[in-house]
Amino acid sequence: MINKKILLVEDDEITNLLITKMLENHGYQVLSACSVPEALNLFHSESVRVILSDIEMKPFSGLELLSRLKDHSPKPCIVYMTAKGSLSSAYDAISAGA
């Protein structure tokens, strides 16, 4: 059976809730975090292979999350989203391994 568990990391509460509901409506189990430290705690306590994360968060960015998980085995699949997309932010994410 396919693991349909996703760790969502989004610091905006309304956006977090909307994305959570949308994913749940498509059959996913969503673990929701509003910060990188909270996401790391969930990641290490749950079996998560896919992370959907905002890039622009404070005080730690979504890229910091990737940096902290880069040596984890198996490496999770991280998909980034942002409301302030630019070519440089896409390049940074891809260069970091997203």
C-alpha positions in Angstrom: 0.0 0.0 0.0 1.3 3.5 -0.9 2.1 5.7 2.0 -0.1 8.8 1.6 1.3 10.7 4.5 2.6 14.3 3.9 4.3 16.7 6.2 3.1 20.2 5.5 5.2 23.1 6.7 3.5 26.4 6.3 3.7 29.3 8.8 0.6 31.1 7.6 -2.3 29.5 9.6 -5.0 30.1 7.1 -2.9 28.8 4.2 -1.9 25.8 6.3 -5.5 25.0 7.0 -6.6 25.3 3.4 -3.8 23.1 2.0 -4.4 20.6 4.8 -8.1 20.3 3.9 -7.4 20.1 0.2 -4.9 17.3 0.7 -7.1 15.4 3.1 -10.0 15.7 0.5 -7.7 13.9 -1.9 -7.0 11.0 0.6 -3.7 12.1 2.2 -2.9 12.0 5.8 -1.5 15.4 6.6 0.9 16.2 9.5 0.9 20.0 9.8 3.7 22.1 11.2 3.9 25.9 11.3 7.7 26.1 11.8 10.9 24.3 10.9 11.5 23.1 14.5 8.0 21.8 14.7 8.4 20.1 11.3 11.7 18.4 12.5 10.0 17.1 15.6 7.2 15.6 13.5 9.6 14.2 10.9 11.6 12.4 13.5 8.6 11.0 15.3 6.5 9.9 12.2 7.3 7.9 9.1 7.2 10.7 6.5 8.7 10.4 3.0 7.1 13.6 1.4 7.4 17.1 2.7 5.5 20.1 1.2 7.1 23.2 2.6 6.9 27.0 2.2 10.3 28.5 1.4 9.7 32.0 3.0 9.3 31.4 6.8 10.9 33.0 9.8 13.1 32.6 11.7 14.1 29.4 9.7 13.4 29.1 6.0 12.2 26.0 4.1 15.7 25.7 2.7 17.0 25.4 6.3 14.7 22.4 6.8 16.3 20.8 3.7 19.7 21.5 5.1 18.9 19.9 8.4 17.5 16.8 6.7 20.2 16.4 3.9 22.0 13.5 5.6 18.9 11.7 6.7 18.4 8.2 5.2 16.2 7.6 3.4 16.1 11.2 2.2 12.6 12.6 2.1 11.2 14.1 -1.1 10.8 17.9 -0.5 8.5 20.0 -2.6 8.6 23.7 -2.1 5.9 26.3 -2.6 6.0 30.1 -2.3 3.8 33.1 -2.9 6.8 35.1 -3.9 8.3 33.0 -6.6 11.4 34.1 -8.5 14.0 32.5 -10.7 16.6 32.9 -7.9 14.4 31.2 -5.2 13.8 28.3 -7.6 17.5 28.1 -8.3 18.3 28.1 -4.6 15.8 25.4 -3.9 17.0 23.1 -6.7 20.7 23.7 -5.8 19.9 22.7 -2.2 18.4 19.4 -3.4 14.6 20.1 -3.6 
